[in-house]
Amino acid sequence: MRCALAAIVVAASLITPAAAETLRLASSYAVAGTNGDGSTYSGTLSVQVISDTTYTVRWSIGGSTYTGFGMRMNDTLSATYTMDGKPGLVMYQVQDGGVLRGIWAVRGQNGSGTETLTPK
């Protein structure tokens, strides 16, 4: 029984640092995205911590700025924003190296887009 408990403790210590590292968000990202029509765009995203799980997010893309509110749970970051007066939603999954890959949609638009955020 002690050996099994010791093995669990050792395994947890090996897993925990990597998992904790995955959960940290950078404050600035390079953005590479694809719109629903297949056109591409690039820009930057800044992340400001509000609490342990909530964030202010600000995209700068093509001379426009979009500000939103995000919430993180485990390895998922979701955020709302407004584009041309319409609400949008994006959901990212944290990948290796802190890269975030996500999909987004804007109310009233057909299809969805994709976005990759790379820490700066």
Biopython code that builds the backbone (N, CA, C, O; Angstrom):
import numpy as np
from Bio.PDB.StructureBuilder import StructureBuilder

atoms = [
    (1, "MET", "N", (0.821, -1.188, 0.000)),
    (1, "MET", "CA", (0.000, 0.000, 0.000)),
    (1, "MET", "C", (0.869, 1.257, 0.000)),
    (1, "MET", "O", (0.592, 2.198, -0.744)),
    (2, "ARG", "N", (1.917, 1.282, 0.828)),
    (2, "ARG", "CA", (2.798, 2.441, 0.869)),
    (2, "ARG", "C", (3.500, 2.641, -0.463)),
    (2, "ARG", "O", (3.683, 3.776, -0.903)),
    (3, "CYS", "N", (3.895, 1.550, -1.110)),
    (3, "CYS", "CA", (4.566, 1.647, -2.411)),
    (3, "CYS", "C", (3.627, 2.247, -3.447)),
    (3, "CYS", "O", (4.034, 3.079, -4.257)),
    (4, "ALA", "N", (2.371, 1.821, -3.415)),
    (4, "ALA", "CA", (1.388, 2.350, -4.372)),
    (4, "ALA", "C", (1.163, 3.837, -4.130)),
    (4, "ALA", "O", (1.088, 4.616, -5.080)),
    (5, "LEU", "N", (1.054, 4.236, -2.859)),
    (5, "LEU", "CA", (0.858, 5.639, -2.523)),
    (5, "LEU", "C", (2.070, 6.463, -2.937)),
    (5, "LEU", "O", (1.922, 7.558, -3.480)),
    (6, "ALA", "N", (3.257, 5.948, -2.687)),
    (6, "ALA", "CA", (4.478, 6.647, -3.080)),
    (6, "ALA", "C", (4.547, 6.811, -4.591)),
    (6, "ALA", "O", (4.954, 7.863, -5.084)),
    (7, "ALA", "N", (4.154, 5.787, -5.324)),
    (7, "ALA", "CA", (4.164, 5.859, -6.790)),
    (7, "ALA", "C", (3.191, 6.925, -7.286)),
    (7, "ALA", "O", (3.493, 7.644, -8.238)),
    (8, "ILE", "N", (2.031, 7.030, -6.649)),
    (8, "ILE", "CA", (1.046, 8.046, -7.037)),
    (8, "ILE", "C", (1.586, 9.440, -6.767)),
    (8, "ILE", "O", (1.434, 10.332, -7.601)),
    (9, "VAL", "N", (2.212, 9.641, -5.617)),
    (9, "VAL", "CA", (2.775, 10.946, -5.269)),
    (9, "VAL", "C", (3.864, 11.336, -6.257)),
    (9, "VAL", "O", (3.905, 12.481, -6.707)),
    (10, "VAL", "N", (4.746, 10.403, -6.602)),
    (10, "VAL", "CA", (5.821, 10.684, -7.562)),
    (10, "VAL", "C", (5.229, 11.014, -8.926)),
    (10, "VAL", "O", (5.658, 11.971, -9.569)),
    (11, "ALA", "N", (4.253, 10.239, -9.374)),
    (11, "ALA", "CA", (3.622, 10.486, -10.675)),
    (11, "ALA", "C", (2.943, 11.853, -10.692)),
    (11, "ALA", "O", (3.040, 12.577, -11.683)),
    (12, "ALA", "N", (2.267, 12.208, -9.622)),
    (12, "ALA", "CA", (1.594, 13.507, -9.554)),
    (12, "ALA", "C", (2.599, 14.644, -9.613)),
    (12, "ALA", "O", (2.336, 15.670, -10.240)),
    (13, "SER", "N", (3.738, 14.477, -8.974)),
    (13, "SER", "CA", (4.744, 15.539, -8.999)),
    (13, "SER", "C", (5.327, 15.720, -10.390)),
    (13, "SER", "O", (5.750, 16.820, -10.744)),
    (14, "LEU", "N", (5.353, 14.664, -11.176)),
    (14, "LEU", "CA", (5.855, 14.766, -12.544)),
    (14, "LEU", "C", (4.824, 15.400, -13.471)),
    (14, "LEU", "O", (5.190, 16.092, -14.421)),
    (15, "ILE", "N", (3.558, 15.175, -13.208)),
    (15, "ILE", "CA", (2.493, 15.685, -14.069)),
    (15, "ILE", "C", (2.152, 17.133, -13.735)),
    (15, "ILE", "O", (1.925, 17.929, -14.645)),
    (16, "THR", "N", (2.110, 17.485, -12.487)),
    (16, "THR", "CA", (1.636, 18.788, -12.055)),
    (16, "THR", "C", (2.383, 19.966, -12.666)),
    (16, "THR", "O", (1.716, 20.894, -13.124)),
    (17, "PRO", "N", (3.723, 20.006, -12.711)),
    (17, "PRO", "CA", (4.385, 21.169, -13.294)),
    (17, "PRO", "C", (3.989, 21.413, -14.744)),
    (17, "PRO", "O", (3.782, 22.562, -15.134)),
    (18, "ALA", "N", (3.880, 20.375, -15.544)),
    (18, "ALA", "CA", (3.500, 20.551, -16.945)),
    (18, "ALA", "C", (2.079, 21.075, -17.046)),
    (18, "ALA", "O", (1.804, 21.969, -17.847)),
    (19, "ALA", "N", (1.178, 20.532, -16.248)),
    (19, "ALA", "CA", (-0.210, 20.982, -16.290)),
    (19, "ALA", "C", (-0.308, 22.435, -15.843)),
    (19, "ALA", "O", (-1.032, 23.221, -16.454)),
    (20, "ALA", "N", (0.409, 22.798, -14.789)),
    (20, "ALA", "CA", (0.378, 24.177, -14.311)),
    (20, "ALA", "C", (0.941, 25.120, -15.366)),
    (20, "ALA", "O", (0.421, 26.220, -15.555)),
    (21, "GLU", "N", (1.996, 24.699, -16.052)),
    (21, "GLU", "CA", (2.598, 25.521, -17.086)),
    (21, "GLU", "C", (1.610, 25.764, -18.225)),
    (21, "GLU", "O", (1.559, 26.860, -18.783)),
    (22, "THR", "N", (0.834, 24.754, -18.565)),
    (22, "THR", "CA", (-0.150, 24.863, -19.632)),
    (22, "THR", "C", (-1.214, 25.902, -19.293)),
    (22, "THR", "O", (-1.737, 26.562, -20.191)),
    (23, "LEU", "N", (-1.538, 26.056, -18.021)),
    (23, "LEU", "CA", (-2.631, 26.932, -17.626)),
    (23, "LEU", "C", (-2.264, 28.407, -17.612)),
    (23, "LEU", "O", (-3.157, 29.254, -17.605)),
    (24, "ARG", "N", (-0.988, 28.738, -17.607)),
    (24, "ARG", "CA", (-0.586, 30.142, -17.597)),
    (24, "ARG", "C", (-0.809, 30.756, -18.968)),
    (24, "ARG", "O", (-0.412, 30.184, -19.983)),
    (25, "LEU", "N", (-1.442, 31.914, -18.996)),
    (25, "LEU", "CA", (-1.638, 32.624, -20.255)),
    (25, "LEU", "C", (-0.597, 33.722, -20.384)),
    (25, "LEU", "O", (-0.221, 34.351, -19.395)),
    (26, "ALA", "N", (-0.138, 33.949, -21.597)),
    (26, "ALA", "CA", (0.785, 35.049, -21.856)),
    (26, "ALA", "C", (-0.004, 36.355, -21.833)),
    (26, "ALA", "O", (-1.234, 36.335, -21.867)),
    (27, "SER", "N", (0.688, 37.479, -21.775)),
    (27, "SER", "CA", (-0.008, 38.765, -21.804)),
    (27, "SER", "C", (-0.148, 39.297, -23.225)),
    (27, "SER", "O", (-0.934, 40.212, -23.470)),
    (28, "SER", "N", (0.615, 38.726, -24.168)),
    (28, "SER", "CA", (0.565, 39.196, -25.546)),
    (28, "SER", "C", (0.756, 38.031, -26.510)),
    (28, "SER", "O", (1.593, 37.156, -26.286)),
    (29, "TYR", "N", (-0.028, 38.030, -27.581)),
    (29, "TYR", "CA", (0.016, 36.958, -28.579)),
    (29, "TYR", "C", (0.047, 37.536, -29.988)),
    (29, "TYR", "O", (-0.499, 38.610, -30.243)),
    (30, "ALA", "N", (0.686, 36.817, -30.890)),
    (30, "ALA", "CA", (0.556, 37.079, -32.323)),
    (30, "ALA", "C", (-0.666, 36.302, -32.794)),
    (30, "ALA", "O", (-0.834, 35.135, -32.440)),
    (31, "VAL", "N", (-1.516, 36.938, -33.587)),
    (31, "VAL", "CA", (-2.760, 36.336, -34.066)),
    (31, "VAL", "C", (-2.628, 35.986, -35.543)),
    (31, "VAL", "O", (-2.187, 36.810, -36.344)),
    (32, "ALA", "N", (-3.009, 34.765, -35.900)),
    (32, "ALA", "CA", (-3.129, 34.342, -37.299)),
    (32, "ALA", "C", (-4.494, 33.692, -37.433)),
    (32, "ALA", "O", (-4.782, 32.703, -36.758)),
    (33, "GLY", "N", (-5.340, 34.243, -38.305)),
    (33, "GLY", "CA", (-6.698, 33.737, -38.389)),
    (33, "GLY", "C", (-7.198, 33.560, -39.805)),
    (33, "GLY", "O", (-6.622, 34.069, -40.767)),
    (34, "THR", "N", (-8.288, 32.822, -39.898)),
    (34, "THR", "CA", (-8.983, 32.600, -41.164)),
    (34, "THR", "C", (-10.458, 32.917, -40.955)),
    (34, "THR", "O", (-11.093, 32.390, -40.041)),
    (35, "ASN", "N", (-10.996, 33.779, -41.807)),
    (35, "ASN", "CA", (-12.418, 34.118, -41.760)),
    (35, "ASN", "C", (-13.254, 32.986, -42.340)),
    (35, "ASN", "O", (-12.725, 32.071, -42.972)),
    (36, "GLY", "N", (-14.553, 33.053, -42.124)),
    (36, "GLY", "CA", (-15.464, 32.041, -42.635)),
    (36, "GLY", "C", (-15.428, 31.892, -44.146)),
    (36, "GLY", "O", (-15.735, 30.823, -44.673)),
    (37, "ASP", "N", (-15.047, 32.976, -44.862)),
    (37, "ASP", "CA", (-14.971, 32.924, -46.324)),
    (37, "ASP", "C", (-13.613, 32.435, -46.833)),
    (37, "ASP", "O", (-13.381, 32.376, -48.040)),
    (38, "GLY", "N", (-12.715, 32.084, -45.898)),
    (38, "GLY", "CA", (-11.401, 31.575, -46.279)),
    (38, "GLY", "C", (-10.304, 32.623, -46.336)),
    (38, "GLY", "O", (-9.130, 32.267, -46.440)),
    (39, "SER", "N", (-10.650, 33.915, -46.272)),
    (39, "SER", "CA", (-9.617, 34.956, -46.262)),
    (39, "SER", "C", (-8.871, 34.917, -44.928)),
    (39, "SER", "O", (-9.407, 34.460, -43.918)),
    (40, "THR", "N", (-7.641, 35.398, -44.938)),
    (40, "THR", "CA", (-6.806, 35.335, -43.733)),
    (40, "THR", "C", (-6.560, 36.734, -43.172)),
    (40, "THR", "O", (-6.730, 37.739, -43.862)),
    (41, "TYR", "N", (-6.165, 36.771, -41.929)),
    (41, "TYR", "CA", (-5.828, 38.022, -41.268)),
    (41, "TYR", "C", (-4.764, 37.752, -40.216)),
    (41, "TYR", "O", (-4.512, 36.604, -39.849)),
    (42, "SER", "N", (-4.141, 38.828, -39.735)),
    (42, "SER", "CA", (-3.151, 38.702, -38.657)),
    (42, "SER", "C", (-3.223, 39.956, -37.797)),
    (42, "SER", "O", (-3.787, 40.975, -38.198)),
    (43, "GLY", "N", (-2.645, 39.861, -36.621)),
    (43, "GLY", "CA", (-2.644, 40.985, -35.706)),
    (43, "GLY", "C", (-2.071, 40.577, -34.370)),
    (43, "GLY", "O", (-1.220, 39.691, -34.292)),
    (44, "THR", "N", (-2.539, 41.225, -33.317)),
    (44, "THR", "CA", (-2.072, 40.920, -31.966)),
    (44, "THR", "C", (-3.267, 40.809, -31.025)),
    (44, "THR", "O", (-4.351, 41.322, -31.302)),
    (45, "LEU", "N", (-3.040, 40.136, -29.924)),
    (45, "LEU", "CA", (-4.033, 40.019, -28.860)),
    (45, "LEU", "C", (-3.328, 40.281, -27.545)),
    (45, "LEU", "O", (-2.264, 39.719, -27.286)),
    (46, "SER", "N", (-3.915, 41.135, -26.708)),
    (46, "SER", "CA", (-3.383, 41.331, -25.360)),
    (46, "SER", "C", (-4.383, 40.769, -24.362)),
    (46, "SER", "O", (-5.595, 40.828, -24.570)),
    (47, "VAL", "N", (-3.854, 40.226, -23.280)),
    (47, "VAL", "CA", (-4.666, 39.604, -22.236)),
    (47, "VAL", "C", (-4.332, 40.277, -20.912)),
    (47, "VAL", "O", (-3.167, 40.347, -20.521)),
    (48, "GLN", "N", (-5.358, 40.774, -20.221)),
    (48, "GLN", "CA", (-5.187, 41.360, -18.898)),
    (48, "GLN", "C", (-5.978, 40.540, -17.897)),
    (48, "GLN", "O", (-7.157, 40.255, -18.107)),
    (49, "VAL", "N", (-5.324, 40.161, -16.807)),
    (49, "VAL", "CA", (-5.967, 39.360, -15.766)),
    (49, "VAL", "C", (-6.937, 40.234, -14.971)),
    (49, "VAL", "O", (-6.587, 41.329, -14.532)),
    (50, "ILE", "N", (-8.166, 39.729, -14.794)),
    (50, "ILE", "CA", (-9.146, 40.362, -13.908)),
    (50, "ILE", "C", (-9.185, 39.587, -12.590)),
    (50, "ILE", "O", (-9.149, 40.177, -11.510)),
    (51, "SER", "N", (-9.258, 38.254, -12.694)),
    (51, "SER", "CA", (-9.266, 37.378, -11.517)),
    (51, "SER", "C", (-8.558, 36.083, -11.896)),
    (51, "SER", "O", (-7.950, 35.995, -12.963)),
    (52, "ASP", "N", (-8.634, 35.084, -11.030)),
    (52, "ASP", "CA", (-7.982, 33.802, -11.317)),
    (52, "ASP", "C", (-8.493, 33.155, -12.597)),
    (52, "ASP", "O", (-7.762, 32.403, -13.241)),
    (53, "THR", "N", (-9.721, 33.432, -12.971)),
    (53, "THR", "CA", (-10.310, 32.765, -14.139)),
    (53, "THR", "C", (-10.855, 33.719, -15.198)),
    (53, "THR", "O", (-11.290, 33.261, -16.254)),
    (54, "THR", "N", (-10.847, 35.037, -14.950)),
    (54, "THR", "CA", (-11.422, 35.969, -15.922)),
    (54, "THR", "C", (-10.382, 36.960, -16.440)),
    (54, "THR", "O", (-9.408, 37.286, -15.762)),
    (55, "TYR", "N", (-10.624, 37.430, -17.672)),
    (55, "TYR", "CA", (-9.644, 38.246, -18.378)),
    (55, "TYR", "C", (-10.332, 39.296, -19.243)),
    (55, "TYR", "O", (-11.464, 39.105, -19.687)),
    (56, "THR", "N", (-9.637, 40.400, -19.475)),
    (56, "THR", "CA", (-9.996, 41.325, -20.542)),
    (56, "THR", "C", (-9.107, 40.968, -21.717)),
    (56, "THR", "O", (-7.894, 40.824, -21.559)),
    (57, "VAL", "N", (-9.700, 40.824, -22.895)),
    (57, "VAL", "CA", (-8.930, 40.490, -24.101)),
    (57, "VAL", "C", (-9.119, 41.607, -25.114)),
    (57, "VAL", "O", (-10.213, 42.154, -25.253)),
    (58, "ARG", "N", (-8.031, 41.945, -25.829)),
    (58, "ARG", "CA", (-8.084, 43.041, -26.796)),
    (58, "ARG", "C", (-7.322, 42.637, -28.052)),
    (58, "ARG", "O", (-6.104, 42.459, -28.028)),
    (59, "TRP", "N", (-8.070, 42.494, -29.158)),
    (59, "TRP", "CA", (-7.474, 42.165, -30.446)),
    (59, "TRP", "C", (-7.191, 43.459, -31.208)),
    (59, "TRP", "O", (-8.021, 44.367, -31.203)),
    (60, "SER", "N", (-6.042, 43.555, -31.857)),
    (60, "SER", "CA", (-5.720, 44.631, -32.801)),
    (60, "SER", "C", (-5.491, 43.956, -34.141)),
    (60, "SER", "O", (-4.487, 43.271, -34.341)),
    (61, "ILE", "N", (-6.439, 44.155, -35.065)),
    (61, "ILE", "CA", (-6.399, 43.464, -36.353)),
    (61, "ILE", "C", (-6.791, 44.445, -37.452)),
    (61, "ILE", "O", (-7.861, 45.053, -37.403)),
    (62, "GLY", "N", (-5.917, 44.591, -38.440)),
    (62, "GLY", "CA", (-6.234, 45.426, -39.597)),
    (62, "GLY", "C", (-6.640, 46.847, -39.261)),
    (62, "GLY", "O", (-7.532, 47.399, -39.905)),
    (63, "GLY", "N", (-6.010, 47.448, -38.274)),
    (63, "GLY", "CA", (-6.328, 48.820, -37.900)),
    (63, "GLY", "C", (-7.551, 48.965, -37.007)),
    (63, "GLY", "O", (-7.900, 50.081, -36.623)),
    (64, "SER", "N", (-8.205, 47.867, -36.671)),
    (64, "SER", "CA", (-9.368, 47.897, -35.776)),
    (64, "SER", "C", (-9.025, 47.225, -34.455)),
    (64, "SER", "O", (-8.184, 46.328, -34.397)),
    (65, "THR", "N", (-9.691, 47.673, -33.396)),
    (65, "THR", "CA", (-9.509, 47.081, -32.071)),
    (65, "THR", "C", (-10.842, 46.509, -31.605)),
    (65, "THR", "O", (-11.882, 47.158, -31.707)),
    (66, "TYR", "N", (-10.793, 45.288, -31.095)),
    (66, "TYR", "CA", (-11.971, 44.603, -30.563)),
    (66, "TYR", "C", (-11.658, 44.211, -29.128)),
    (66, "TYR", "O", (-10.645, 43.562, -28.867)),
    (67, "THR", "N", (-12.515, 44.598, -28.200)),
    (67, "THR", "CA", (-12.298, 44.310, -26.787)),
    (67, "THR", "C", (-13.377, 43.352, -26.308)),
    (67, "THR", "O", (-14.542, 43.457, -26.690)),
    (68, "GLY", "N", (-12.958, 42.406, -25.454)),
    (68, "GLY", "CA", (-13.912, 41.437, -24.948)),
    (68, "GLY", "C", (-13.598, 40.992, -23.540)),
    (68, "GLY", "O", (-12.660, 41.467, -22.899)),
    (69, "PHE", "N", (-14.406, 40.072, -23.086)),
    (69, "PHE", "CA", (-14.299, 39.499, -21.748)),
    (69, "PHE", "C", (-14.109, 38.001, -21.900)),
    (69, "PHE", "O", (-14.865, 37.344, -22.616)),
    (70, "GLY", "N", (-13.094, 37.456, -21.222)),
    (70, "GLY", "CA", (-12.811, 36.030, -21.336)),
    (70, "GLY", "C", (-12.849, 35.317, -20.003)),
    (70, "GLY", "O", (-12.688, 35.919, -18.942)),
    (71, "MET", "N", (-13.068, 34.012, -20.089)),
    (71, "MET", "CA", (-13.070, 33.150, -18.912)),
    (71, "MET", "C", (-12.304, 31.881, -19.245)),
    (71, "MET", "O", (-12.506, 31.281, -20.301)),
    (72, "ARG", "N", (-11.426, 31.478, -18.340)),
    (72, "ARG", "CA", (-10.653, 30.262, -18.537)),
    (72, "ARG", "C", (-11.112, 29.184, -17.581)),
    (72, "ARG", "O", (-11.352, 29.443, -16.402)),
    (73, "MET", "N", (-11.232, 27.965, -18.099)),
    (73, "MET", "CA", (-11.499, 26.797, -17.273)),
    (73, "MET", "C", (-10.595, 25.691, -17.785)),
    (73, "MET", "O", (-10.712, 25.261, -18.933)),
    (74, "ASN", "N", (-9.696, 25.235, -16.928)),
    (74, "ASN", "CA", (-8.707, 24.225, -17.313)),
    (74, "ASN", "C", (-7.938, 24.709, -18.537)),
    (74, "ASN", "O", (-7.344, 25.786, -18.493)),
    (75, "ASP", "N", (-7.931, 23.950, -19.622)),
    (75, "ASP", "CA", (-7.173, 24.332, -20.815)),
    (75, "ASP", "C", (-8.036, 25.001, -21.877)),
    (75, "ASP", "O", (-7.676, 24.997, -23.054)),
    (76, "THR", "N", (-9.162, 25.572, -21.482)),
    (76, "THR", "CA", (-10.042, 26.252, -22.433)),
    (76, "THR", "C", (-10.191, 27.715, -22.035)),
    (76, "THR", "O", (-10.432, 28.033, -20.870)),
    (77, "LEU", "N", (-10.047, 28.594, -23.015)),
    (77, "LEU", "CA", (-10.303, 30.018, -22.823)),
    (77, "LEU", "C", (-11.419, 30.399, -23.787)),
    (77, "LEU", "O", (-11.289, 30.208, -24.996)),
    (78, "SER", "N", (-12.504, 30.932, -23.264)),
    (78, "SER", "CA", (-13.616, 31.420, -24.081)),
    (78, "SER", "C", (-13.730, 32.915, -23.862)),
    (78, "SER", "O", (-13.475, 33.408, -22.763)),
    (79, "ALA", "N", (-14.112, 33.640, -24.905)),
    (79, "ALA", "CA", (-14.252, 35.088, -24.779)),
    (79, "ALA", "C", (-15.391, 35.585, -25.656)),
    (79, "ALA", "O", (-15.665, 35.040, -26.725)),
    (80, "THR", "N", (-16.040, 36.630, -25.176)),
    (80, "THR", "CA", (-17.047, 37.332, -25.967)),
    (80, "THR", "C", (-16.431, 38.641, -26.439)),
    (80, "THR", "O", (-15.487, 39.146, -25.832)),
    (81, "TYR", "N", (-16.967, 39.185, -27.521)),
    (81, "TYR", "CA", (-16.497, 40.458, -28.056)),
    (81, "TYR", "C", (-17.610, 41.025, -28.930)),
    (81, "TYR", "O", (-18.626, 40.367, -29.154)),
    (82, "THR", "N", (-17.418, 42.235, -29.416)),
    (82, "THR", "CA", (-18.381, 42.852, -30.322)),
    (82, "THR", "C", (-17.663, 43.233, -31.605)),
    (82, "THR", "O", (-16.597, 43.847, -31.568)),
    (83, "MET", "N", (-18.254, 42.866, -32.748)),
    (83, "MET", "CA", (-17.699, 43.209, -34.049)),
    (83, "MET", "C", (-18.809, 43.859, -34.871)),
    (83, "MET", "O", (-19.827, 43.230, -35.160)),
    (84, "ASP", "N", (-18.607, 45.114, -35.242)),
    (84, "ASP", "CA", (-19.611, 45.861, -36.006)),
    (84, "ASP", "C", (-20.977, 45.833, -35.322)),
    (84, "ASP", "O", (-22.010, 45.703, -35.979)),
    (85, "GLY", "N", (-20.968, 45.958, -33.993)),
    (85, "GLY", "CA", (-22.201, 45.999, -33.224)),
    (85, "GLY", "C", (-22.863, 44.658, -32.979)),
    (85, "GLY", "O", (-23.944, 44.594, -32.393)),
    (86, "LYS", "N", (-22.216, 43.576, -33.426)),
    (86, "LYS", "CA", (-22.788, 42.234, -33.251)),
    (86, "LYS", "C", (-21.929, 41.428, -32.279)),
    (86, "LYS", "O", (-20.702, 41.511, -32.318)),
    (87, "PRO", "N", (-22.578, 40.644, -31.400)),
    (87, "PRO", "CA", (-21.803, 39.838, -30.448)),
    (87, "PRO", "C", (-21.097, 38.674, -31.135)),
    (87, "PRO", "O", (-21.618, 38.060, -32.066)),
    (88, "GLY", "N", (-19.898, 38.395, -30.646)),
    (88, "GLY", "CA", (-19.129, 37.255, -31.137)),
    (88, "GLY", "C", (-18.643, 36.412, -29.973)),
    (88, "GLY", "O", (-18.594, 36.867, -28.830)),
    (89, "LEU", "N", (-18.290, 35.187, -30.283)),
    (89, "LEU", "CA", (-17.784, 34.251, -29.283)),
    (89, "LEU", "C", (-16.613, 33.491, -29.876)),
    (89, "LEU", "O", (-16.672, 33.037, -31.018)),
    (90, "VAL", "N", (-15.548, 33.354, -29.097)),
    (90, "VAL", "CA", (-14.393, 32.561, -29.511)),
    (90, "VAL", "C", (-14.067, 31.581, -28.397)),
    (90, "VAL", "O", (-14.190, 31.906, -27.216)),
    (91, "MET", "N", (-13.646, 30.372, -28.782)),
    (91, "MET", "CA", (-13.234, 29.349, -27.819)),
    (91, "MET", "C", (-11.875, 28.818, -28.253)),
    (91, "MET", "O", (-11.707, 28.348, -29.378)),
    (92, "TYR", "N", (-10.900, 28.901, -27.337)),
    (92, "TYR", "CA", (-9.538, 28.443, -27.603)),
    (92, "TYR", "C", (-9.207, 27.240, -26.727)),
    (92, "TYR", "O", (-9.714, 27.117, -25.613)),
    (93, "GLN", "N", (-8.363, 26.365, -27.231)),
    (93, "GLN", "CA", (-7.769, 25.272, -26.458)),
    (93, "GLN", "C", (-6.280, 25.558, -26.356)),
    (93, "GLN", "O", (-5.638, 25.875, -27.357)),
    (94, "VAL", "N", (-5.723, 25.448, -25.147)),
    (94, "VAL", "CA", (-4.291, 25.635, -24.946)),
    (94, "VAL", "C", (-3.559, 24.406, -25.469)),
    (94, "VAL", "O", (-3.893, 23.276, -25.115)),
    (95, "GLN", "N", (-2.557, 24.635, -26.315)),
    (95, "GLN", "CA", (-1.752, 23.574, -26.918)),
    (95, "GLN", "C", (-0.338, 23.608, -26.331)),
    (95, "GLN", "O", (-0.036, 24.437, -25.472)),
    (96, "ASP", "N", (0.510, 22.717, -26.792)),
    (96, "ASP", "CA", (1.909, 22.702, -26.363)),
    (96, "ASP", "C", (2.557, 24.060, -26.628)),
    (96, "ASP", "O", (2.259, 24.720, -27.624)),
    (97, "GLY", "N", (3.438, 24.462, -25.731)),
    (97, "GLY", "CA", (4.156, 25.717, -25.884)),
    (97, "GLY", "C", (3.309, 26.949, -25.615)),
    (97, "GLY", "O", (3.736, 28.066, -25.907)),
    (98, "GLY", "N", (2.110, 26.763, -25.061)),
    (98, "GLY", "CA", (1.253, 27.894, -24.744)),
    (98, "GLY", "C", (0.492, 28.462, -25.927)),
    (98, "GLY", "O", (-0.161, 29.497, -25.798)),
    (99, "VAL", "N", (0.563, 27.800, -27.085)),
    (99, "VAL", "CA", (-0.194, 28.230, -28.263)),
    (99, "VAL", "C", (-1.675, 27.958, -28.024)),
    (99, "VAL", "O", (-2.035, 26.910, -27.488)),
    (100, "LEU", "N", (-2.528, 28.888, -28.416)),
    (100, "LEU", "CA", (-3.976, 28.702, -28.306)),
    (100, "LEU", "C", (-4.563, 28.568, -29.707)),
    (100, "LEU", "O", (-4.281, 29.384, -30.585)),
    (101, "ARG", "N", (-5.380, 27.538, -29.913)),
    (101, "ARG", "CA", (-6.065, 27.339, -31.197)),
    (101, "ARG", "C", (-7.562, 27.401, -30.927)),
    (101, "ARG", "O", (-8.069, 26.783, -29.991)),
    (102, "GLY", "N", (-8.259, 28.165, -31.774)),
    (102, "GLY", "CA", (-9.673, 28.340, -31.502)),
    (102, "GLY", "C", (-10.547, 28.496, -32.723)),
    (102, "GLY", "O", (-10.078, 28.592, -33.858)),
    (103, "ILE", "N", (-11.844, 28.517, -32.443)),
    (103, "ILE", "CA", (-12.855, 28.788, -33.455)),
    (103, "ILE", "C", (-13.704, 29.944, -32.961)),
    (103, "ILE", "O", (-13.871, 30.133, -31.756)),
    (104, "TRP", "N", (-14.242, 30.719, -33.896)),
    (104, "TRP", "CA", (-15.050, 31.865, -33.507)),
    (104, "TRP", "C", (-16.232, 32.031, -34.446)),
    (104, "TRP", "O", (-16.231, 31.525, -35.568)),
    (105, "ALA", "N", (-17.236, 32.744, -33.968)),
    (105, "ALA", "CA", (-18.419, 33.053, -34.768)),
    (105, "ALA", "C", (-18.969, 34.403, -34.323)),
    (105, "ALA", "O", (-18.791, 34.821, -33.179)),
    (106, "VAL", "N", (-19.641, 35.071, -35.255)),
    (106, "VAL", "CA", (-20.293, 36.349, -34.978)),
    (106, "VAL", "C", (-21.772, 36.187, -35.301)),
    (106, "VAL", "O", (-22.133, 35.632, -36.339)),
    (107, "ARG", "N", (-22.611, 36.670, -34.418)),
    (107, "ARG", "CA", (-24.064, 36.552, -34.612)),
    (107, "ARG", "C", (-24.470, 37.151, -35.959)),
    (107, "ARG", "O", (-24.076, 38.263, -36.309)),
    (108, "GLY", "N", (-25.264, 36.387, -36.699)),
    (108, "GLY", "CA", (-25.770, 36.857, -37.978)),
    (108, "GLY", "C", (-24.878, 36.553, -39.168)),
    (108, "GLY", "O", (-25.277, 36.786, -40.309)),
    (109, "GLN", "N", (-23.666, 36.034, -38.927)),
    (109, "GLN", "CA", (-22.769, 35.670, -40.025)),
    (109, "GLN", "C", (-22.810, 34.165, -40.237)),
    (109, "GLN", "O", (-22.867, 33.395, -39.279)),
    (110, "ASN", "N", (-22.783, 33.756, -41.487)),
    (110, "ASN", "CA", (-22.726, 32.329, -41.797)),
    (110, "ASN", "C", (-21.314, 31.812, -41.580)),
    (110, "ASN", "O", (-20.340, 32.509, -41.862)),
    (111, "GLY", "N", (-21.208, 30.610, -41.087)),
    (111, "GLY", "CA", (-19.907, 29.975, -40.911)),
    (111, "GLY", "C", (-19.175, 30.458, -39.682)),
    (111, "GLY", "O", (-19.680, 31.257, -38.895)),
    (112, "SER", "N", (-17.978, 29.949, -39.546)),
    (112, "SER", "CA", (-17.126, 30.315, -38.418)),
    (112, "SER", "C", (-15.701, 30.467, -38.922)),
    (112, "SER", "O", (-15.363, 30.032, -40.023)),
    (113, "GLY", "N", (-14.879, 31.090, -38.099)),
    (113, "GLY", "CA", (-13.477, 31.272, -38.433)),
    (113, "GLY", "C", (-12.599, 30.501, -37.475)),
    (113, "GLY", "O", (-13.075, 29.935, -36.491)),
    (114, "THR", "N", (-11.321, 30.485, -37.772)),
    (114, "THR", "CA", (-10.344, 29.841, -36.892)),
    (114, "THR", "C", (-9.276, 30.860, -36.532)),
    (114, "THR", "O", (-9.051, 31.829, -37.256)),
    (115, "GLU", "N", (-8.624, 30.627, -35.408)),
    (115, "GLU", "CA", (-7.589, 31.549, -34.966)),
    (115, "GLU", "C", (-6.528, 30.788, -34.190)),
    (115, "GLU", "O", (-6.837, 29.900, -33.395)),
    (116, "THR", "N", (-5.282, 31.144, -34.430)),
    (116, "THR", "CA", (-4.158, 30.601, -33.674)),
    (116, "THR", "C", (-3.443, 31.760, -33.007)),
    (116, "THR", "O", (-3.080, 32.737, -33.662)),
    (117, "LEU", "N", (-3.241, 31.648, -31.702)),
    (117, "LEU", "CA", (-2.535, 32.661, -30.920)),
    (117, "LEU", "C", (-1.197, 32.088, -30.482)),
    (117, "LEU", "O", (-1.143, 31.038, -29.842)),
    (118, "THR", "N", (-0.124, 32.777, -30.827)),
    (118, "THR", "CA", (1.220, 32.339, -30.463)),
    (118, "THR", "C", (1.800, 33.340, -29.473)),
    (118, "THR", "O", (1.846, 34.534, -29.769)),
    (119, "PRO", "N", (2.247, 32.877, -28.293)),
    (119, "PRO", "CA", (2.798, 33.810, -27.303)),
    (119, "PRO", "C", (3.967, 34.600, -27.877)),
    (119, "PRO", "O", (4.799, 34.059, -28.606)),
    (120, "LYS", "N", (4.020, 35.890, -27.538)),
    (120, "LYS", "CA", (5.131, 36.756, -27.973)),
    (120, "LYS", "C", (6.230, 36.731, -26.936)),
    (120, "LYS", "O", (7.255, 37.391, -27.107)),
]
sb = StructureBuilder()
sb.init_structure("model")
sb.init_model(0)
sb.init_chain("A")
sb.init_seg("    ")
for serial, (resi, resn, name, xyz) in enumerate(atoms, 1):
    if name == "N":
        sb.init_residue(resn, " ", resi, " ")
    sb.init_atom(name, np.array(xyz, "f"), 0.0, 1.0, " ", f" {name:<3s}", serial, name[0])
structure = sb.get_structure()
